[in-house]
Amino acid sequence: MMTTRLQPFQTFTIMFVYLLGTSLIFGTPRLVEDTWIVDMISLVPSCAIFMFYTYLLAAGKSSDLYSLLLKTWGRFLGSILILGYTVYFFYIACRNIRDMIGLIKTTLLVNTPEELLILMFCFLIAYATSGGLPTIGRIAITISGIEIFFFVLIAVLLGFSGSIDTERILPLISTGISPVLSATWKSSIWFPYGEIVVFLVFMNGLGEPRQFRKLGLASLICSCIVLTFSSLLQISTLGKEFMKFSVFALMDATRQINIADFITRMDALVAFIIFFSVLIKCSIFMYAGTKGAAYVFKKSYKKFLLPCAILIGGYSIWVSDSYGEHVEEGLKYAIFWLHIPMQLAIPAATLLLVWIRNLKGEEL
């Protein structure tokens, strides 16, 4: 699978923006009060999983995930696994679109039909993906700058508004360390960090293996810092009790901005952040998914862009009946039935099979 290789800074920014994604807006799932501690603890196992991914491809002597699955599992089982990852990537894209539309409908385009917004956004994703990885990389550089600028601006405006009270962060770990560790295992490792598995699909386009490993770890660390600061900002603005029941916590925090009754209602900044984040994230999932279909059916990935974009858009409408059901599906069922198998179980089984074949002296 030949892919044009990105510049190192493009590789870093595309992974950095991807990891922030919807996490910057929705934050760590509210399984515990000290979400910022969960963000910090999650970094260690997340880096370990990322190192495992890079080792997997190195051990299998492959440049991308799809070729490794085909060589390791054979053409029949390998093709089924590739299509499984294709569906998995499309499903996550559907969920991200649903998250974004929910926010946009709340803030900017209240009276615009949901179906029209999804249709236009999916066409935009297909157009961005049609340019391939280099186009997504160039867009990611611009979007990373916009996101960081808006995020810092929100923090500064909240500070000048006098809305930040660091005492709201206390008490720390009031219910003990066990719930924090449990929340780390149940959520944050798999979302957003485990979703970095998608980059194995086109790792050969992101730089040399050693360089990719360094850039990936740097993006993990930087995204962890931003997400931790975001959680601290939300808690110190809203308080832990309010955070439990907040759907869009960063937006609710932004609504506290009021400077001399002149600078208020900065919700649009949050909407722009989520829009640009989901654009990049869904473009990556679309690219990886269509690459999987192209790999199995031996056609250009561009032939699958428009049909898959329409399919993703349609399913994002029916993925759940309500936002409560949407959240429950993401926290309970998607993690244990999709994330853990696709992010850990299948890669681990693949590595085990690679080791067995290497011990027997078989060529992959």
VENJO-V927993 format. One record per backbone hydrogen bond with DSSP energy under -1.0 kcal/mol. NH is the residue of the N-H (numbers start at 1). CO is the residue of the C=O. E is the energy in kcal/mol with one decimal. If there is no record, write none. Layout:
BEGIN
nh: [NH;NH]
co: [CO;CO]
e: [E;E]
END
This chain:
BEGIN
nh: [6;11;12;13;14;15;16;17;18;19;20;21;23;24;26;27;31;35;38;39;40;41;42;46;47;48;49;50;51;52;53;54;55;56;57;58;59;60;62;65;68;69;70;71;72;73;74;78;79;80;81;82;83;84;85;86;87;88;89;90;91;92;93;94;95;96;97;98;99;100;101;102;103;104;105;107;108;109;117;118;119;120;121;122;123;124;125;126;127;128;129;130;132;136;137;138;139;140;141;142;143;144;145;146;147;148;149;150;151;152;153;154;155;156;157;158;159;160;161;162;163;165;168;169;170;176;181;182;183;184;185;186;187;189;191;193;194;196;197;198;199;200;201;205;206;212;213;214;215;216;217;218;219;220;221;222;223;224;225;226;227;228;229;230;231;232;233;234;235;236;238;239;243;244;250;252;253;254;255;256;257;259;262;263;269;271;272;273;274;275;276;277;278;279;280;281;282;283;284;285;286;287;288;289;290;291;292;293;294;295;296;297;298;303;304;308;309;310;311;312;313;314;315;316;318;319;326;327;328;329;330;331;332;334;336;337;338;339;340;342;343;344;345;346;348;349;350;351;352;353;354;355;356;357;358;359;360;362]
co: [205;7;8;9;10;11;12;13;14;15;16;17;20;20;22;23;29;33;34;35;36;37;38;42;43;44;45;46;47;48;49;50;51;52;53;54;55;56;57;200;64;65;66;67;68;69;70;74;75;76;77;78;79;80;81;82;83;84;85;86;87;88;89;90;91;92;93;94;95;96;97;98;99;100;101;103;104;104;113;114;115;116;117;118;119;120;121;122;123;124;125;126;129;132;133;134;135;136;137;138;139;140;141;142;143;144;145;146;147;148;149;150;151;152;153;154;155;156;157;159;158;236;165;166;167;173;177;178;179;180;181;182;183;184;187;188;189;193;194;195;196;197;198;202;203;208;209;210;211;212;213;214;215;216;217;218;219;220;221;222;223;224;225;226;227;228;229;230;231;232;234;235;239;240;25;248;249;250;251;253;254;263;259;259;266;267;268;269;270;271;272;273;274;275;276;277;278;279;280;281;282;283;284;285;286;287;288;289;290;291;292;293;294;300;301;304;305;306;307;308;309;310;311;312;314;315;322;323;324;325;326;327;328;329;332;333;334;334;335;338;339;340;340;341;344;345;346;347;348;349;350;351;352;353;354;355;356;357]
e: [-3.0;-2.3;-2.3;-2.5;-2.5;-1.6;-2.5;-2.9;-1.4;-2.3;-1.9;-2.9;-1.4;-1.5;-2.9;-2.1;-2.9;-2.0;-1.4;-2.1;-1.7;-2.7;-2.3;-1.9;-2.5;-1.9;-2.4;-2.3;-2.4;-2.0;-2.2;-2.1;-2.2;-2.3;-1.7;-1.8;-3.1;-2.0;-2.3;-2.0;-1.5;-2.5;-2.1;-2.3;-2.6;-2.4;-1.1;-2.1;-1.9;-1.9;-2.4;-2.3;-2.4;-2.0;-2.3;-2.1;-2.5;-2.2;-2.7;-2.1;-2.4;-2.1;-1.9;-2.2;-2.0;-2.3;-2.3;-2.3;-2.2;-2.4;-2.8;-2.0;-1.6;-3.0;-2.7;-1.7;-1.6;-1.8;-1.8;-2.3;-2.3;-2.4;-2.3;-2.6;-1.9;-1.8;-2.2;-2.4;-2.3;-2.4;-2.5;-1.6;-2.1;-1.8;-2.6;-2.2;-2.3;-2.2;-1.3;-1.3;-2.6;-2.6;-1.5;-2.1;-2.9;-2.3;-2.2;-2.6;-2.7;-2.6;-2.5;-2.4;-2.1;-2.7;-2.6;-2.3;-1.9;-2.4;-1.6;-1.0;-1.9;-2.6;-1.9;-1.6;-1.1;-1.4;-2.4;-2.6;-2.4;-1.9;-2.1;-2.6;-1.7;-1.8;-2.4;-1.0;-1.5;-1.8;-1.7;-1.7;-1.7;-1.6;-1.4;-1.8;-1.8;-3.5;-2.1;-1.8;-2.6;-2.6;-2.2;-2.2;-2.3;-2.1;-2.4;-2.5;-2.4;-2.0;-2.1;-2.2;-2.7;-2.5;-2.4;-2.4;-2.3;-2.4;-2.5;-2.4;-2.6;-2.6;-3.0;-2.2;-1.8;-1.3;-1.1;-2.4;-2.4;-2.3;-1.7;-1.6;-1.9;-1.6;-2.1;-1.7;-1.4;-2.0;-2.5;-2.1;-2.3;-2.2;-2.4;-2.3;-2.5;-1.9;-1.9;-2.6;-2.8;-1.6;-2.1;-2.2;-2.8;-2.5;-2.7;-2.8;-2.7;-1.9;-1.6;-2.0;-2.5;-2.1;-1.8;-2.6;-1.1;-1.4;-1.3;-2.2;-2.5;-2.3;-2.2;-2.9;-2.4;-2.5;-2.5;-2.1;-1.0;-1.0;-2.1;-2.5;-2.3;-2.5;-1.7;-2.4;-2.5;-3.2;-1.1;-2.6;-1.7;-3.0;-2.8;-2.7;-3.0;-2.0;-2.3;-3.0;-2.6;-2.6;-2.5;-2.4;-2.3;-2.1;-2.2;-2.6;-2.3;-2.3;-2.3;-2.5;-1.7;-2.6]
END
